[in-house]
Amino acid sequence: MRFFHAPRALLALFCAAAWIASTYAADRSPAAMAGAANKLLASLSPDQKRIATFPLESQEHEHWGFVPTEIFARNGLTIGAMTDPQRTAAHELLKAGLSQKGYLTATSIMQLEEVLKAIEDAGGGDAAAGRRMERNPVKYFVSIFGTPSPTGSWGWRVEGHHVSLNFTIAGGKLVSSTPQFFGSNPAEVRSGPKKGLRILAEEEDTARALLASLTPAERAKAMLNGAAPGDIVTNNKVTIDPLAPAGILAADLQPSQRDQLMKVIDAYASAMAPDIAADRMTKLRQAGVEKIGFAWAGPAEPGEKHYYRVQGPTFLIEFDNTQDDANHIHSVWRDFNGDFGRDILREHIAVDHRPEGLIAGR
C-alpha cells in the first residue's frame, strides 16, 4: 500500500507547495514594493512627486512601450532627474520586484545605451539610417499609480528604451507583473571593452537548444511559414489575443524536450523576484503545461534573423532578433487576461469606492 500512496503524497506536497508559493507571492513582494515606493516618494520634492505620480484608474497605467522616447512619448520622473539618494531609492524599488538576475538584466540594458551611443557616434546603428536618438542610461522613467500601501490597490512602472516593467497590486496582493519587456541593442557587443557581452543570451540559447532537439517531423510542426517577422507580433498593444499557429505542443514533446521548454520559460520568469516567479510557474502549470506551444521562424543557425514564441492558455512569450542584421533583440512576456491586473483591479476598485453602507451590507 505504501507504494500506491506515495504518488498521492507527492501530489499533495506539490499542491501544498504551489499554494504556499502563490500565497507568498501575494504577500511578500507587494509589501516590499510598498515600502520601497513610499521611501522613494518621501524623498521627492513636491514638483518631482507631481511628475512621478498618477491615479491608478488613469489611462497612463496602461500606456507602455519599449522604443526610444523620441518615438514613444513617456510620462514619469526620470532617474536622471533624481539626486543620488533618490536614484538609490528608485533602484531599491526595482530590486523589490526583480530577482538578482532580473535586476542585473535591467540595469545592464540601461548601461548598454552607452555602447549603442558609441556605435552610433562611429556611424553605425540608427545613425547610419539617418536617425539620432538620445542614448542615455538614466533616461528611464519611474511612475507610481495610486497610493502605495501594504493592503491597498496601486501600481508602479519603470520604463525606457528596451525596458518596460509593470507591477499592479490590488488589495495588498500582487495581481500582475506584466507586460515584462527586455530588449538588447546590440544583442552581442562585437567590439570595445564589453566585447562578447550578450545580456539576453539565456533567452536566445535555451530556445535554440530546444529547436535543435526536435526531430525533422517535430520541427515541421514548430516552424512558422515565411521569414521571421521584423518585430514581436504583439508590439506594444494594450490587450492581446492568442497567436496562431501555436507551434508544436508540449504534449507532443519528449520528456527531455519538455524540460528544455520549461528552461525557456524560466529564462523569463526568473527575472522576477523568486516569489513572483513561483506564482507565475504555478499558474501556467495549473492551466496545463501540455497545452503550451513552441513556434520558431527563420533559420536555426546563430547570427541569422529569427523569431520564436512560447504560448500557453494564459500567457505569451515572444522573442525577435531580426533588426540590425540580427543583432537587436526584443523579448516580452504577456498575460492574456492578466496584463496590468485589469479584471481583478476593477473589482477591487469597485469595492474600494463603494459607499460604506453598501460595504457593511446595510
N, C-alpha and C positions, 0 to 999 in steps of 0.2 A: 504493500500500500504506500510506502514511503516514496517509491519512485513515481507513483501516479500523482501524489500530492505535491511533489517538488515543483513541477511546472506551474501549478496553481499558486504556490507560494512565491515563486519568482515573479509571476504576473502581478500578484498583489503588491509585492515590493516595488515593482516598476510603476504601478499606478500610484502608490503612495508617494514615491519619489517624484513623479510627474506633478502630483498635486502640490507637494511641498515646494517644488521649483516654481510652479505657477504662482502660488501664494507669495513666495519670497520675492518674486519679480514685481508683484503688485504692491509690495510694501517698502522694500529696502531702497531701490533706486529712486522712486519718487520722493522719498524723504530726503535723501542725499541731494537730489536735484533742487528741491525747495530750499534747503539750507544754503546751497551754493548760489542759487539765483538771488535770494534775499541779501546775501553778503555783497554780491555784485551791485544790486540796486542801491543798497545802503551807501556804497562808495561813490555813486554817481551824483553829479550836480543836478539841480532841477532841469536845466536845459538838456543835459545828457539823458536823463530819465525820460523826458518827453519824447526824445528821438528813439529811445530803445524800447518803449512800451506801447502796447496796442490792446484793444479789447479782445477778449477771447473769441467773441462772435463775429469779429471783423473779417472782411474778405482777405485781409493781409495774412491771416492764419494759413490759408491755402495757396498763397502766392509764392511759388517756389520755382527755381531754375538752377542751371549749372554752368551757363556760359558767362563770359565776362560781363561786368556791369555796364559797359558801354553798349552792349547789345540787349541786356535784360536788366531793366531798372530795379534796384533793390531799395528797401527801407530797413532802418535799424541803425544801431550805433556801431561804427567800425572799430575793430581792435586798434587800428592806427590812431583813432581819435581818443584813445584812453591813456591814462597815466600808467606807469609801470605797475603800481599796486592793483589798478583796475584790470590791467591785462592779466595779471596773475589770477584774479578772481574769475575772469572770463574763462581762463584755461581750467580752473577748478570746476566750473560748470560743465565744460566739455568732458572732463575726467569722470564726472558723476554719471554720465550717460554711456561712456565708452569703456571698453577693456583697455588694457595697456597697449595691446596690438592696434586697436581701433584708434586710440589717441595718437599713437606714433604714425599711423597711416594718414590721419587727418592733418597733423602738423607737418609731416613730410611733404604732402601735396601742396600745402601752403608755401613751404620753403622752395618747392620746385619752381615757383614763379620766378625766382632769381635765375635759375638755369634757363628758363624759357626766355627771359629778358636778354640774357647773353646770346642765345641763339638768334633772336630777332635783331639784336644790335649788330650781329655779324651778317645780317641779310637773309636769314632763314625764317622758317615758320610763317606766321601771318605777315611779317614784314615783306617776305618775298611775294605775297599776294597783294601787296599794296595797302595793307591794313596795319595800324599800330594800336595796340591795346596797352593800357597801363598794367604792367606786371608787378604786383605789389604783394608781398607775403603777409601784410597786415590789413589788406583791403578785404576783410571778411567781416560780415555784419552779424551782430548779435541782436536778437529780437525776443522779447518776453511778452507773452499773451496772457492777459488776466493777472490775477494776484497769486504769486507763488505761495503755496500752503501745503503742509503735510496731509491735510484732509480735504482740500478744495479741488476745484477744476481750473486748470491753467495749462500753458504750454510754452515751449521755447524752441528757438531755431538758431543754428549757426550756419552761415551760408556765404559763399563767394564762388570764384571760378573753380570748378571741379570739386566742390564740397557742398553738399546740402544735407544737413542732419536735422530731423524734425521729431520732436517728442511732445506727446499730449497726455495729460493726466486728467482723470475725471474721478471726483470723489476720493482723492488720495491714491487712486490706483492707476498704474500705467496702462493706457489703452492703445497707444500707438508709438512706434519708433520708426515709422516710415512716412514718406519716402526717405530712403537712405541712398545717397549718391556719392560715389567716389570716381574721379577721373584722374588721368595722368598724361601730361604732355611735356616732355616725351615719355612714352611708355618705358623706354630704355634710354638712359643717358649714354650717349656714344662718344663723348669727349669731355675733357676737363676734369676737375678734381673729383667729381661724382660719377665718373665713367663706370658703367656697369650697373648703376642703380636701377632697380625695377620695383617700384613701390607696390604695384598690383600684380606681382609675379604669381602669388598663390592663386589668385582668381583666374589667371590665364592657364597656369601649368596644370592645375587639378582637372580642368575641363579637357585640356588637350590629352592628358593621360587617360581620361575616360573614353574619349574618341578613339584613341589608339588601341584600347582594349576590346573594341567592338569587332565582331566578325563582319565580313562583307555584307551579309544579309541584315545584320543588326544596324550597320552603318547606313544602309539604304533607307531604313526606317527613320533614322535620325537626321539625315541630310535634308535641308530645305532646298527647294528649287531656286535656281538662279544664284547670282553673286551675293556676297554679304551686303546688307543694307548699309548706307552711308552713316547711320547713327542708330542708337537704340530706337526701336519702333514706337514705343510709347512716348518718347521725348519727355516734355515736362507737363503732360496733360494732368489735369487735376484729378480726374477719375479715369479708370481704365477697365477694360474687359479682357477676359482670357484671349490669348492669341492662338490662331490656328495656322498650320497644324501644330500639334503639341510635340511631335517627335516620337522617339521610342520611349515607352513607358517603363517605369521601374519593374513592373510586374513581368516584363519580358526580358529582364536582365538576369545574369548570373549573380549569385551572392557577392562575389568579389567586385563585380561591376556596380552593384547597388551600394556597396561600401564606398566605392570611389565616387559615386554620385553624391553620397552624403558628405564626402570631403569637399566637393564643390560648394554645396550649400553651406557647410560650416565655414568656408573661407569668407562668406558674407556675414553669417550670424555671429561669428566670433569677434567681429568688430565691436559689438555691443557689450555693455557690462555683463559679466557672467550670468547674473540672474535674468536679465532681459533675453540673452541668447538662449538660456534654458527654456524660458517661456515660449520663445519662437519655435524651438525644435519640438516642444511638447505639442503645440498647436498643429504643426504640419504633420506630425505622426498621428494625431487624433483624426485628422482629415484623410489620412491614408497615404503612406509612403508609396504603395504600389501604384497610385494614381499620378505620381509625379513624372513628368516627361522631360526628356533632354533632346534638344534640337540644335544642329550646327549648320552654318552656311559658310561657304568659301573653302579654300584649300586647307589641308591639315598641316602643312609644313610651317614651321615657325618663320616669322617675317612676312608672311602673306596676309592679305586682308581677310579677316574672318569675324564671325559673329556667332554667339550661341545664346540660348535661353534655357532656363530651368523653370518649369511651370507646374504648380500643384493646384489642387482645388481652391486654395485660399491665397496663393502668393505667386509672384512672378519675379524671376531674376533675369536681367538682360546684360549682356557684355558685348561691346563692339570695339574692334580695333581695326579701323579702315582709314581714318584720316591721316594726313601727313605721311603717306607711304607706309601705312600700317605701323605707325609708331605714336599712336594717340588713342588712349583708352577712355571709354565711357562705360560705367557699370552702375547698376541700380537694383535695389530690392523694393518691390511694391507689394502692397496687400490689396486685394480686390475690394474688400469691404471694410478694411481697417485703416487705410491711409488717413492721417490726421485725426483718427478716432471719431469719425463723423457720427455714426449712428449712436454709439454709447454716449458720446459727448452731448448730443442733442437731448437724450433722455435725462442726463444729469442736470443740464442747464434748465430744462423744463421744470424739474423738481426744485432746483435751487431758486427759481424765480416764481414759484407758485406761492400764492398768499398763505400766510401762516396758518389760517384756519383750515385750509384745504390739506396742508401737510399734516396737521394734527388730526384730520378726519372729522373736524367739527362742521 
